[in-house]
């Protein structure tokens, strides 16, 4: 494996490569780090020499971590069951709560990104034409999501939606009575031995649940290992099973659970993915976890495919 990975890096077949951690059977079997221009969400960090202790944007892998946090909060009685009504959790918007078009929406629709609301993240994440950026620019991010026009029946079609994760993060923070990042620190990160992290905030002074988490790659791998191990009592095993149960089809080989992608095929696995080439893959049958960080943000070809192929080659 190491020789294959080193060949990919030496031949520059992983543009924007920043970090790779591979775990097998719970042990780190390979680590590699690179260097290059990086950003913290929209802010340039300049040229960075990456190493084991360098924090890195997870971008939308943050969503998969938020799903784990929801499971912990649910077990602690801090948040409603996924089948509970969604809009009614935000009583400060009585007009939306009373809107019959929205009464059928559930928290599960947010967890599975099947809200049926108008949402478009196809524009770059620097443009207000992108719905997630527009949400952060709006006076109230939660109202912005919940009042989007209803365009189809909820629960029928997966549509990528950072606003859905923002709602989930908001429910966790409200239930816990403290900011999402503080709850994450004590409920998930500290039990895993993760002591260094950042969670970037949006214009409202609230962390971006959908994209703002920053971890070391080795700690991202630890998150993957936690999933592989069935939660280890930190996250309830029942929630891990529910989180990774196929809920909606994305294409012929990819389905979606609760904020995690489920990949069918010769090497079945689950993964979290983020803009720029961020990935964490969990292959239960092989006791394998792969974490990749990269800097090919906003529409560039991701660096991870060649690395993933090198790791998984038989």
VMD Tcl script that draws the C-alpha trace (Angstrom):
set ca {
  {0.00 0.00 0.00}
  {2.71 2.49 0.99}
  {4.58 2.02 -2.29}
  {1.42 2.59 -4.32}
  {0.50 5.71 -2.35}
  {4.03 7.11 -2.60}
  {3.99 6.54 -6.37}
  {0.74 8.54 -6.68}
  {2.24 11.41 -4.71}
  {5.59 11.29 -6.48}
  {3.91 11.34 -9.90}
  {1.71 14.28 -8.86}
  {-1.50 12.32 -9.46}
  {-3.12 13.78 -6.35}
  {-3.29 17.54 -6.99}
  {-3.96 19.56 -3.88}
  {-3.04 16.65 -1.59}
  {-2.73 17.66 2.06}
  {-3.06 14.57 4.23}
  {-3.77 10.85 4.35}
  {-4.31 8.53 7.32}
  {-5.12 4.84 6.96}
  {-6.20 2.65 9.87}
  {-6.63 -1.10 9.80}
  {-7.88 -3.09 12.75}
  {-7.86 0.04 14.87}
  {-4.19 0.84 14.25}
  {-2.64 3.54 12.08}
  {-0.84 1.77 9.25}
  {-0.04 4.72 6.99}
  {0.30 8.50 7.27}
  {1.38 10.95 4.60}
  {1.29 14.76 4.53}
  {1.85 17.36 1.84}
  {2.03 21.13 1.43}
  {0.18 23.80 -0.51}
  {-2.21 26.72 -0.51}
  {-5.11 26.24 1.87}
  {-8.20 28.06 3.07}
  {-10.38 28.16 6.17}
  {-13.74 28.24 4.46}
  {-13.43 31.48 2.45}
  {-10.30 32.83 4.16}
  {-6.87 32.15 2.65}
  {-4.26 30.61 4.95}
  {-1.51 30.93 2.37}
  {1.07 28.19 1.89}
  {0.83 25.54 4.62}
  {3.22 22.71 5.45}
  {0.92 19.99 6.75}
  {1.78 17.52 9.48}
  {0.08 15.31 12.04}
  {-0.88 18.26 14.25}
  {-2.23 20.57 11.52}
  {-5.95 21.20 11.66}
  {-7.76 21.01 8.33}
  {-11.18 22.01 7.03}
  {-13.49 19.01 6.78}
  {-16.01 21.03 4.80}
  {-19.10 18.84 4.37}
  {-17.67 15.92 6.30}
  {-18.85 18.18 9.13}
  {-22.37 17.02 8.26}
  {-21.49 13.42 9.06}
  {-20.09 14.47 12.44}
  {-23.28 16.41 13.17}
  {-25.25 13.21 12.55}
  {-23.18 11.48 15.23}
  {-23.87 14.35 17.62}
  {-27.61 14.09 16.98}
  {-27.49 10.43 17.96}
  {-25.74 11.24 21.24}
  {-28.17 14.08 21.99}
  {-31.14 11.84 21.18}
  {-29.89 9.22 23.65}
  {-29.59 11.94 26.28}
  {-33.15 13.12 25.66}
  {-32.03 16.51 24.38}
  {-33.54 16.36 20.89}
  {-36.72 14.88 19.39}
  {-36.98 11.59 17.53}
  {-36.31 11.86 13.78}
  {-40.00 11.28 13.00}
  {-40.99 14.39 14.97}
  {-42.25 17.43 13.10}
  {-39.51 19.77 11.92}
  {-41.09 23.21 11.64}
  {-42.80 22.90 15.02}
  {-39.34 22.76 16.63}
  {-39.01 26.44 15.67}
  {-42.06 28.05 17.34}
  {-40.56 31.51 16.89}
  {-41.88 31.30 13.30}
  {-45.64 30.89 13.93}
  {-46.51 31.68 10.31}
  {-44.36 28.77 9.10}
  {-45.63 26.43 11.83}
  {-49.17 27.18 10.67}
  {-48.34 26.70 6.98}
  {-50.10 23.50 5.91}
  {-47.55 23.00 3.13}
  {-44.87 22.47 5.78}
  {-46.61 20.56 8.55}
  {-45.59 17.21 7.05}
  {-41.87 17.98 7.24}
  {-39.97 15.90 9.79}
  {-36.49 16.00 11.28}
  {-35.79 12.83 9.31}
  {-36.38 14.75 6.09}
  {-33.56 17.07 7.17}
  {-31.31 14.17 8.18}
  {-31.79 12.56 4.75}
  {-31.79 15.79 2.71}
  {-35.24 15.07 1.31}
  {-37.02 18.24 2.42}
  {-38.55 18.95 -0.96}
  {-37.70 22.65 -0.64}
  {-36.11 24.92 -3.24}
  {-32.33 24.69 -2.73}
  {-29.33 24.95 -5.07}
  {-25.66 24.61 -4.12}
  {-24.36 24.33 -7.69}
  {-22.77 27.82 -7.66}
  {-19.31 28.25 -6.04}
  {-19.23 28.50 -2.26}
  {-18.08 32.10 -2.65}
  {-21.28 33.23 -4.38}
  {-24.62 34.30 -2.89}
  {-26.19 32.38 -5.77}
  {-25.27 29.30 -3.74}
  {-28.13 28.60 -1.32}
  {-25.78 27.80 1.57}
  {-23.97 31.12 1.18}
  {-27.31 32.93 0.83}
  {-28.38 31.26 4.08}
  {-25.32 32.62 5.87}
  {-25.99 36.10 4.47}
  {-29.64 36.06 5.52}
  {-30.72 37.77 8.78}
  {-31.90 34.41 10.19}
  {-30.39 31.21 8.83}
  {-33.09 28.90 10.23}
  {-35.97 30.93 8.88}
  {-34.19 31.19 5.54}
  {-34.17 27.40 5.21}
  {-37.64 26.71 6.54}
  {-39.37 29.31 4.36}
  {-37.86 28.11 1.07}
  {-40.60 27.41 -1.47}
  {-41.98 23.87 -1.42}
  {-41.19 22.37 -4.83}
  {-41.93 18.66 -4.35}
  {-43.16 16.10 -1.86}
  {-40.75 15.57 1.01}
  {-39.06 12.22 1.42}
  {-39.03 11.33 -2.26}
  {-35.81 12.78 -3.69}
  {-32.37 13.51 -2.28}
  {-31.21 17.07 -2.88}
  {-27.92 18.26 -1.42}
  {-28.78 20.83 1.24}
  {-26.45 22.38 3.79}
  {-29.48 24.15 5.20}
  {-30.82 20.80 6.39}
  {-27.67 20.28 8.46}
  {-27.88 23.82 9.80}
  {-31.33 22.97 11.18}
  {-30.03 19.76 12.76}
  {-27.14 21.60 14.36}
  {-29.54 24.22 15.67}
  {-31.74 21.57 17.26}
  {-28.74 20.02 19.01}
  {-27.57 23.37 20.35}
  {-31.05 24.28 21.57}
  {-31.54 20.93 23.24}
  {-28.12 20.98 24.88}
  {-28.55 24.59 25.99}
  {-25.11 25.55 24.69}
  {-23.35 26.10 21.37}
  {-22.91 23.14 19.07}
  {-19.11 23.25 19.32}
  {-19.22 23.13 23.12}
  {-21.53 20.14 23.09}
  {-19.35 18.42 20.49}
  {-16.26 18.94 22.65}
  {-17.66 17.17 25.72}
  {-20.02 14.66 24.10}
  {-17.83 13.38 21.26}
  {-14.35 14.81 20.94}
  {-13.08 14.50 24.52}
  {-14.23 10.87 24.87}
  {-12.28 10.15 21.66}
  {-9.19 11.91 22.96}
  {-9.59 14.77 20.47}
  {-8.37 17.90 22.23}
  {-7.61 20.21 19.29}
  {-10.33 21.37 16.93}
  {-11.90 24.50 15.49}
  {-15.39 25.12 14.19}
  {-15.69 28.15 11.91}
  {-18.60 30.51 12.50}
  {-20.91 32.13 10.00}
  {-22.10 35.70 9.93}
  {-24.55 35.04 12.77}
  {-21.79 34.15 15.24}
  {-22.96 30.52 15.16}
  {-20.79 27.72 13.83}
  {-21.44 26.37 10.36}
  {-22.83 22.91 11.11}
  {-22.73 22.04 7.41}
  {-19.11 22.83 6.65}
  {-17.08 24.55 9.36}
  {-15.42 21.81 11.41}
  {-11.61 21.59 11.42}
  {-9.81 18.50 12.71}
  {-6.44 16.83 12.31}
  {-6.62 14.06 9.68}
  {-5.68 11.51 12.32}
  {-8.66 12.64 14.39}
  {-10.90 12.42 11.34}
  {-9.71 8.83 11.03}
  {-10.60 8.33 14.71}
  {-14.16 9.45 13.87}
  {-14.24 6.83 11.13}
  {-12.92 4.20 13.52}
  {-15.67 5.10 16.00}
  {-18.25 4.39 13.30}
  {-16.50 1.14 12.37}
  {-16.53 0.09 16.02}
  {-20.28 0.68 16.34}
  {-20.05 3.79 18.50}
  {-18.07 2.28 21.41}
  {-20.67 3.55 23.86}
  {-19.91 7.15 22.94}
  {-22.52 7.08 20.21}
  {-25.32 4.53 20.79}
  {-24.88 1.44 18.62}
  {-28.55 1.61 17.68}
  {-28.03 5.09 16.28}
  {-25.02 4.01 14.22}
  {-27.21 1.32 12.67}
  {-30.03 3.76 11.97}
  {-27.65 6.42 10.68}
  {-26.14 4.00 8.16}
  {-29.40 2.43 7.01}
  {-30.19 3.29 3.36}
  {-32.97 5.86 3.23}
  {-32.90 7.36 -0.26}
  {-31.17 6.49 -3.52}
  {-28.80 9.04 -5.05}
  {-27.76 6.95 -8.06}
  {-27.30 3.31 -9.03}
  {-24.45 2.70 -6.59}
  {-24.91 5.39 -3.93}
  {-27.59 5.75 -1.27}
  {-27.91 8.13 1.65}
  {-28.56 7.48 5.31}
  {-28.50 10.17 7.97}
  {-25.85 12.56 6.59}
  {-23.62 9.65 5.44}
  {-23.16 8.21 1.94}
  {-23.60 4.45 1.50}
  {-21.64 2.98 -1.39}
  {-22.57 -0.37 -2.93}
  {-20.38 -2.50 -5.18}
  {-17.36 -4.74 -4.91}
  {-16.04 -2.86 -1.85}
  {-19.13 -1.70 0.07}
  {-18.41 1.20 2.38}
  {-19.84 4.30 4.01}
  {-18.29 7.73 3.85}
  {-18.44 11.40 4.59}
  {-17.37 13.77 1.82}
  {-16.49 17.44 1.64}
  {-15.68 20.08 -0.94}
  {-12.06 20.08 -2.08}
  {-11.37 16.36 -1.66}
  {-12.12 15.80 2.04}
  {-13.18 12.23 2.73}
  {-13.47 9.63 5.44}
  {-14.20 6.09 4.27}
  {-15.25 3.21 6.51}
  {-15.04 -0.35 5.14}
  {-16.46 -2.61 7.87}
  {-15.74 -5.93 6.14}
  {-12.06 -5.02 5.89}
  {-11.72 -3.21 9.25}
  {-10.36 -0.29 7.23}
  {-10.66 3.47 7.68}
  {-9.24 6.02 5.25}
  {-9.13 9.79 5.91}
  {-8.05 12.24 3.19}
  {-7.67 16.03 3.29}
  {-6.97 18.19 0.25}
  {-7.24 21.71 -1.13}
  {-8.97 21.37 -4.49}
  {-11.88 23.55 -3.45}
  {-14.86 24.77 -5.46}
  {-15.10 22.81 -8.64}
  {-11.55 21.56 -9.14}
  {-10.92 17.86 -9.68}
  {-10.60 16.23 -6.25}
  {-7.24 14.75 -5.30}
  {-8.63 11.76 -3.47}
  {-9.58 9.23 -6.22}
  {-6.02 8.25 -7.11}
  {-5.08 7.99 -3.44}
  {-8.16 5.97 -2.57}
  {-7.46 3.62 -5.47}
  {-3.89 3.20 -4.28}
  {-5.02 2.40 -0.74}
  {-7.76 -0.02 -1.78}
  {-5.90 -1.79 -4.62}
  {-5.81 -5.53 -4.04}
}
mol new
graphics top color blue
foreach p $ca { graphics top sphere $p radius 0.5 }
foreach p [lrange $ca 0 end-1] q [lrange $ca 1 end] { graphics top cylinder $p $q radius 0.2 }
display resetview
